[in-house]
Amino acid sequence: MASLGPTQVQPGWNVCTADGEELGTVKEVSDSVVRIKKRGLLGGTISVAPGDIASAEPDHVALARTREKLDAASRWMDLSRRN
């Protein structure tokens, strides 16, 4: 099956990190951001750039970052917004 481009990603598709961890599902897609609803009771939402997508196939998106890198970037963004 051929890999799809980031602009072809659809809401509801499953998302996993570069290290294979299931992260959540695609919530929203635009030209500049892909919003992902994280799994779990306190999951929340994370935003990534389309360039962070390593590969996409129908119903599945693999990111180019590990969970650790995504969490670190998210914490940095939260801190930068406070200043």
C-alpha positions as a printed NumPy array, in Angstrom:
array([[  0.   ,   0.   ,   0.   ],
       [  1.394,   3.434,  -0.926],
       [  2.15 ,   5.949,   1.782],
       [ -0.004,   9.079,   1.77 ],
       [  1.172,  12.663,   2.198],
       [  0.505,  14.693,   5.366],
       [ -2.252,  16.688,   3.638],
       [ -4.195,  13.474,   3.013],
       [ -4.434,  12.587,   6.708],
       [ -8.03 ,  12.466,   7.98 ],
       [ -9.643,  13.008,  11.4  ],
       [-10.186,   9.762,  13.29 ],
       [ -7.02 ,   8.05 ,  12.071],
       [ -4.859,   6.353,  14.73 ],
       [ -1.505,   7.956,  15.514],
       [  1.648,   6.322,  16.864],
       [  5.028,   7.762,  17.787],
       [  8.396,   6.95 ,  16.185],
       [  9.019,   4.355,  18.899],
       [  5.706,   2.596,  18.167],
       [  3.651,   3.878,  21.1  ],
       [ -0.033,   4.52 ,  20.355],
       [ -0.518,   8.243,  20.935],
       [ -4.17 ,   8.857,  20.04 ],
       [ -6.292,   9.868,  17.063],
       [ -6.214,  12.718,  14.58 ],
       [ -8.678,  15.395,  15.656],
       [ -8.114,  18.089,  13.025],
       [ -5.872,  18.709,   9.997],
       [ -4.882,  21.968,   8.323],
       [ -2.025,  23.06 ,   6.076],
       [  0.054,  24.1  ,   9.086],
       [ -0.94 ,  21.776,  11.938],
       [ -2.236,  18.319,  12.789],
       [ -4.095,  18.209,  16.108],
       [ -4.113,  14.868,  17.912],
       [ -6.381,  13.815,  20.772],
       [ -4.144,  11.858,  23.108],
       [ -5.403,   8.594,  24.604],
       [ -6.372,   8.321,  28.231],
       [ -8.602,  10.073,  30.704],
       [ -6.297,  13.096,  31.009],
       [ -4.934,  12.826,  27.485],
       [ -5.603,  16.304,  26.167],
       [ -4.614,  17.474,  22.718],
       [ -1.221,  17.855,  21.09 ],
       [ -0.389,  19.738,  17.894],
       [  2.334,  18.735,  15.45 ],
       [  3.503,  20.157,  12.16 ],
       [  2.698,  18.144,   9.019],
       [  6.464,  17.708,   8.637],
       [  6.455,  15.636,  11.855],
       [  4.566,  12.877,  10.031],
       [  6.938,  10.088,   9.002],
       [  4.302,   8.11 ,   7.108],
       [  0.554,   7.889,   6.649],
       [ -1.665,   5.119,   5.361],
       [ -5.444,   4.916,   5.504],
       [ -6.458,   4.86 ,   9.181],
       [ -2.866,   5.109,  10.499],
       [ -0.293,   7.878,  10.973],
       [  3.282,   7.351,  12.187],
       [  5.086,  10.373,  13.599],
       [  8.812,  11.044,  13.194],
       [  9.208,  11.894,  16.914],
       [  9.229,   9.676,  19.995],
       [  6.791,  10.25 ,  22.861],
       [  9.661,  11.653,  24.927],
       [ 10.497,  14.266,  22.25 ],
       [  6.819,  15.212,  21.827],
       [  6.362,  15.636,  25.588],
       [  9.537,  17.755,  25.849],
       [  8.406,  19.994,  22.972],
       [  4.945,  20.324,  24.526],
       [  6.406,  21.348,  27.913],
       [  8.641,  23.944,  26.209],
       [  5.654,  25.409,  24.327],
       [  3.663,  25.621,  27.573],
       [  6.511,  27.491,  29.299],
       [  7.057,  29.872,  26.38 ],
       [  3.356,  30.814,  26.376],
       [  3.544,  31.85 ,  30.038],
       [  6.27 ,  34.462,  29.429]])
